[in-house]
Amino acid sequence: MATIRDKATALAKKGPALKGPLLSQINLENAKTLLFWYVILTQSIKAQRHLRARGIVATAREIYTWIAQRVIHLLLRLPSTAEKVETQLNKAKLDIENKLVPKGADVVRHLSLPEHGQTPEWIFSQMELMDTEMGNQANWRHGKLSGAVYHGGDDLEKVIVQAYQRYCVSNPLHPDVFPAVRKMEAEIVAMCLKLYNNPNGAGTMTSGGTESIIMAVKTYRDWARAVKGIKEPEMIIPASAHAAFDKGAAYLKIKVHTIPVDPSTRRVDLKRLKRAINPNTIMLVGSAINFPDGNQDDIEALGKLASYYKIGLHVDCCLGSFIMPYLEKASLANGENGKFKLLPFDFRVPGVTSISCDTHKYGFAPKGTSVIMYRDAELRRYQYYVNPHWSDPRKGGVYGSPSLSGSRPGALIAATWAVMQYMGDEGYLESCRSIVKCARTIANAIATSIPELYVLGSPPASVVAFGSKHPKVNVLEVGDAMAQRGWHLNALSSPPAVHIACTRLTVSMVDTFIADLKDAVKEAKVAPSGKGTMVALYGLGQSSAVGPSMVGQLATAFLDTLYKA
Ligand SMILES: *Cc1c(COP(=O)(O)O)cnc(C)c1O
């Protein structure tokens, strides 16, 4: 490039020989050439980084999939196939609707405001009616669920309701009006920081794990821009990381490199992760534990990389929440026979710069609460939104808020504070002990007495995922057979697997689970029906290049259906 510039100056210096119009013409030509080479250079750096991060095989596969998708999409546009696909999709959409939305002339629908306000008696009788009409509300109490309901017990429920009632109208956006709520939020954050061994750190509450993660991503984006001048930010996440990271990246325009996990340990492949690091990298992600199979990444190794490259490392403890910090105290950290061993994961690991912890999962606080923690208050500042120019008096002056929401429910903060006080260290220790024992009982039962299945990795905490190692057993079929026995489990697609996140509700159901699982495996082996939801949806997702796009369309239809009154 320097030579081109030299030439340009040399030409320009030739002076009199070059008259005005000619001179500008030559400069324009040079500028064009410069621009051309600049674009070529930056694009090839980008391509080379992409190739390094993905590897040649994966890049080739990406290109192949991209072409295959285009081709199949074209084929699908042919009138005859388009019609067939449309019919199938509509049928699937109708199925979703029939499952979710009550049908019939006798269903009472409230589509406009009542002219006169209703009495409380009427309101609660309507709720009663909706619950009975649409499946009974106490359904979840039987405990045949994976995750979903993190219930702390009936007494705790009363404490939550009372705390909520007391601070029903409060809003921490106005700390001068609700000083107690401000104090409780600060104390919740402090208690979590203590639990994760960073008493001098900083954090905020958010509305849930997803918001905590999106805030962390925003923090690193703004930090990297301010401190390192990174304008095209990239982040590197394990394939097992929660979708909230992709969601945050999509919202905040950050490029994501997704790194496969080791098939046997289920931990992120460090060699490939390292290859994906480049000068635009703002953060790495590790989970402790991850959602799909409940295993944890090697946070110490990730911390070393993050320190060396001076980038952020977020540890996702949304699910690990109040289980991971108690494994050591519950004497469950060393595992059994070398399995289920806990690796260091909190702020004691050098290089860990932020951790998300969901109070609304194993903290048993009401839904809509989570905590995002940082190594120090300096980093937390990049999370804030501050607008000093919102000074038009009609708009209300300077505006600052710590996280995504403006007004926030102080009642949820009060209820969370109340729950943490009610549970105490002993309460969480006991809940960790019983829940983790439940998960390990299931994992051991699969390993010792269900030869058709295997446990993914060696999950240290509350989640167990199982796949099939028997050619005649489709594990998604097993999941569907479990659904017929009343279990609400989660399906995973690569590899096909089914998982259960144990909670206080599943603890007493562990023997039933194991017995049902043995039956379900037998059923799947003898007479696979191929008609259940898991097989249909997750099978479809993997069946062809357009599978994901079909599943995407179904997911969109599902979301639409949620808003059908
Ligand atoms: C649940 C979960 C989240 C996201 O939390 P939400 O509260 O559902 O927004 C993030 N990471 C992991 C590992 C989770 O299990």
The ligand as an SDF file (V2000), in Angstrom:
LIG
                    3D

 15 15  0  0  0  0  0  0  0  0999 V2000
  -32.0510  -21.0030   32.3760 C   0  0  0  0  0  0  0  0  0  0  0  0
  -30.7160  -20.7370   31.8710 C   0  0  0  0  0  0  0  0  0  0  0  0
  -30.3630  -19.4810   31.3540 C   0  0  0  0  0  0  0  0  0  0  0  0
  -31.3530  -18.3840   31.0370 C   0  0  0  0  0  0  0  0  0  0  0  0
  -32.1580  -18.0840   32.0480 O   0  0  0  0  0  0  0  0  0  0  0  0
  -33.6440  -17.5120   31.9290 P   0  0  0  0  0  0  0  0  0  0  0  0
  -33.8920  -17.2130   33.3420 O   0  0  0  0  0  0  0  0  0  0  0  0
  -34.5220  -18.5790   31.3610 O   0  0  0  0  0  0  0  0  0  0  0  0
  -33.6300  -16.2930   31.0940 O   0  0  0  0  0  0  0  0  0  0  0  0
  -29.0480  -19.2830   31.0100 C   0  0  0  0  0  0  0  0  0  0  0  0
  -28.1370  -20.2510   31.1270 N   0  0  0  0  0  0  0  0  0  0  0  0
  -28.4450  -21.4890   31.5860 C   0  0  0  0  0  0  0  0  0  0  0  0
  -27.3780  -22.5190   31.6780 C   0  0  0  0  0  0  0  0  0  0  0  0
  -29.7440  -21.7690   31.9620 C   0  0  0  0  0  0  0  0  0  0  0  0
  -30.0620  -22.9960   32.3680 O   0  0  0  0  0  0  0  0  0  0  0  0
  1  2  1  0
  2  3  1  0
  2 14  2  0
  3  4  1  0
  3 10  2  0
  4  5  1  0
  5  6  1  0
  6  7  2  0
  6  8  1  0
  6  9  1  0
 10 11  1  0
 11 12  2  0
 12 13  1  0
 12 14  1  0
 14 15  1  0
M  END
$$$$
